[in-house]
Amino acid sequence: MTHLPLREFLPNVSSLVYGCMGLGGGWNANSINDADIKQAHQVIDAAIDNKINYFDQADIYTFGKAEQVFGKVLAERPALRQEMYLQSKCGIRFADDLGPKRYDLSAQWIQSSVDKSLAQLHTDYLDVLVLHRPDPLMQPTEIAQVFSQLKTAGKVRFLGVSNMQQHQVQALQQELDAPLVLNQVEMSLQKHDWLDETVYAGNQAGKDINFTPGMMQYCQQQRMQIQAWGSLCQGLYSGMDVSDQPIAVQQTSQLVQALAEQYHTTAEAILLSWLMQHPSQIQPVIGTTNLQRINACSQATQVSLSREHWYALYVSAKGQELP
């Protein structure tokens, strides 16, 4: 595999990220229990055993329970913290008595979110703090100031963003003394607007593509790591029953399975290696709590698709030939 830009800041970081949104017992009001804690132990062990040492959290995942259950594991096995890199995201606030669901990247909210995440995760620091969604009211200068305070206090090592286009990233970066290290966006064989915007540049057929032209190239030029959430398409091409899906989905699922057999690997590995083969050196985030699928995903680092097979997957998922 190619050299991840993030390794300039976090040496030996894994090519895959384990996303913790599935931990904590679900999006409900139930408290975490022994079964949830046991699952977290098993998932963390499975990831590390498969050489995945980067864990992605967010303050909102399963209403905070994902961080809480992860923190239970670290409290019981504190030595694990030295074996992993840990990031968490903040900035999304659910509807409450103060207002509707909204985004909040104010200094006060970032500070309080980090303190809460550190307490829940039973750790003294985050390797990376990620701003979860672009807040239309965000003040880059204010964000730079609070990050500087958090970094000086030893609470956060690096700062990243999520779901931001290049102009938003630039506006933040110009106020920061340290580089933004990553941008996490939705990317997969199913969600391929990030590719389409390059293929359809200057083509009328691409006028409705919902992506920001140049974001991939900007991150690549700036040595920002691109992380892909939703990278496994929620199982759409790797085992889900697609008999009631459009013909393009059915054909793509069959192609993924055929290539998995040809490359002597798993369907999950084919999907992830397809992302990882892009020159921007994408770092996929996987979120399965199935231990066998974690193992299946880890095989992606051993796969190198031919150019023809890479394009075959892209064209199949699009359901039409390239312009």
N, C-alpha and C positions, 0 to 999 in steps of 0.2 A: 504494500500500500504506500501511497505517497505521504510526504511529510505534512502533518496537520499544522496549520498556522498557530493553533492554540498551544502547541508544544514549546513555542518560544516563551510562553509565560508559565505553563504547567508541564514540566518535563515528564515524559513517559505517560502522558494521558492517553487513554484508550481511544481507538478509532470509533467505538460505539459509546453511546450514552444510555444509561438506564434511567428511564423516566418513571417517577414514583407516583403518578396520579392514580394508579390502581390500588395503592395501599391504604389501609385505615378502615376497611370495612364498608366502603361505599358512600355515596352522596346522600347521607341521611343524618338524623339527629342522634343515632345510637352512639354510645361511648365505645371506645376501643376495648377489645377483650383479649383473652389469652390466645384465641385462634388468630386474631389479627396480628398480634406480636409474633407468634410462631411463623406466620406467613412471611412477615418482614424479614425475620432471621433467614428463612429459606431462600427468599428471593435475593437478598444481599449476598449470601454465600454462593448462590448459583451464578450471579453476575461476576463476582470476584474469581470464582473457579474458572470462569470462561474469559478471564483477562479483561473484564469490563470494570474499570475502576473509577468511572465518572458517574455521579448520581445527580439527577435533576429533580428539584423540588419546586414547590410554589406555596405561598402562604395560604392560598385558597383551596388546594387540592383536598378533596373529600372534606371540605369545610375545616381545614386545619388538622384533620386526623392523620393525614399522610405524614406530615412532619412529626406529629406526636408519636406515632408508632415507630418511625425511624429513630427518633430520639430515645425511645425505650430500648432499642437494640444497642445504640451507642452507650447508653448508661450502663447496660449490662456487660458490654464488651468494648470498653473505651479504646483498646488498642486498634480496633477497626478503623478509627478515624485517620490513623497514619497510613492506612492502605488505600485511601480513596481521596478523590477530589469531590467537593460538594458545592453545588450551586442551588440557590433558591431565587424565586421571582416574587416581585411585589408590584402593586399598582392597580389591581382590580378590586373593586369594592362591590359587594352584593347589595341589593336593595335593603334598606333598613328604615328606621323611623326618621332618619335625616334626609333620605332621598332615594332615587331609583338606582339601579345598577349603574355604576359609573367608574371612571378611571381617575386615579389620584396619584400623581407623581410630585406632590408637594414635599418639601423637605420634612415637614412634620410627619407625614404619613410614611415616607421612606424610612425615617429614623425609627418610628414606632414599629413598623413592620419588621425591620431587621432585628430589633431587640426581641420581638416576639418569636421570630423564627429561630434565633439562636437559643432561646430558652426552650422552645419545643424540641429542637433538634439535639439538645444537650451537647452543644459545641461552642467553642469560644469565638469561632470565626467562620465565615463563608469564603471559599476560594473565589467564587464569582457571585456577585449580586446582579440579577437580570431584571431590567425594567420590562414588565410583562406586556403592556400594551401602550401605544402612544397616547398620551393625554393631551387633548387639544389646548388645555390650559397650562401645560408644563412650561416652566421657565428654565432654560438651559443653565443660566448662571446659578440659580438656586440649587439645581441638581448637582452641579459641579461642587458647590460649597458643601453640601451634605455628604457627598461621596468623599471629599477630602477629609472631613471630620471622621467619617466611619473608618477610612483607611488609616488615619493617624491613630485612632483608638484601637487599631488591630482587629476590628470587627469584620472588615471586608478587604480582600486582597485586590480584586479586579472588578471592573464594571462591564456589563454587557447589556444588550437590548434584545427585544423580541417583537416580531411583527412590525418592524419599522422599515420605511423606504429610505433610500439613500439621502434624501434631503433632510429628513428628520435626524438621521445619524450624523450628518455633517453639522447641523445646527448644535447638536450636543457636543460633538467632538471638538469644535472650535473653542469651547469654554473649559474643556478638561485639560489638566496637566498630564494625564496618563491616557494611553490609547484605549478605546473601547475594544474589547477582545473578541466579542462574538455578536452575531445576530441570529436569533432562532425564529424560523418561519415555517409555515406548513409547506412541505414538499414531499412528493411521492410519485410513483408511476401513475396514480390516479389524478393527483392534483399537480398538473404540469404546466400551469401558466408561466412559471419561472423560466421554462424552456421555450414555450410558445412565443414569448415576447421577443426572444432573439431570432427565432426562425421567421417570424412574420414582420420583422422590422421593415417599414416602408411598404407593407403589403396591406391593402384595404381589408383583406380577409381577417386581419388581426385587430381591427378597431375596437372590438368588444372584450379583448383580453384584460382581465382584472389583475394586473400586476404592474410594478413600476419599472419601466425600462432602465437598464443600467445598474440595478441594485446588485446583481451577481458580480458584474465586472468591477463595480466600486469596492465591494467587500474583498474581492480577490486582489485588487491593487493595493488596498490598505492593509492587507494581511489580517483581515478580520475573519475569524472562524465562522462559517455558516453551519448552523445546526438545523436539522430537519425534524420537525415534529409531525406526527401522523405518518411516519415513513412506511409503515406496514399496511396502510390502507384499511386498518381494522380487520385484517384477514381476508379482504375481498379477493385477492389473487393467491392466497396461500392456504386454502382448505375450506373456506366458506362455501355453502351451497349457493351456486349462482344460476341455477336452472331458471329462475324467474327474472334474471337480469338481462339487459340488452345484449345483443349478439357480440358486440365488441368486448364486453366484460367477459363473456363466456370464452371467447377465442383467446383473450389475453391470459385468462386463468389457465387454459390448456397450454399455452405457449410457455408460461412460467414453469409449469410442471414438467414439460418436455425438456426445457433447458436445465432444470434441476437434475433430471436424470442424465442428461448429456454431460454436465459438469460434475457429476457425482457429488451433489450437494443437496441443500434443502431449498424449498420454494422461498422461504424467508431470506436466505442468503442471496438468492438471485435478485430479489427486490432491493435489498440493501446495497449490494454491490453495484447495481445499476445507478444508484444515487452517488455512491462513493467514487465511481469512475469519472465523474464530471471534474474538469480541471480546477474548479474552485475548492475541491477537496472537502466535500460535504461530510459532516459528522452526524449520522442518523441517531435519533432518539427512539429507543424501543420502550414500549410500556406494558408488555405482556407480563402477567404474573404466573404464567404457565412455565414451569421449570424446563420442560422439554423444548419449548419454543425459544427460551433464552439460549439454550445450547444451539438450537437450529440457527438463530440469528448470528451467533458468534462465528459461524463458519463463513460469513461474508468476507472476512479479512483474507480468506484464502482463495477467493474467486476473482478472476480477471476476464470479463466478457470480451468477446471479439467485437470490433466496431459494428459488424453486420448484426450480431445478436443484440447489441445495445440499441441500435436503430429499429430493429424488428420489434422490440418491446415498446419503444416509444410510439411507433406508428400504429401498432396494434391497440395500444391504450387510447390513442387519439381516435381510432376508428376510421381514419382516412389517410391517404398518402400525403406526404409533405408538399408544399406549394412548388 
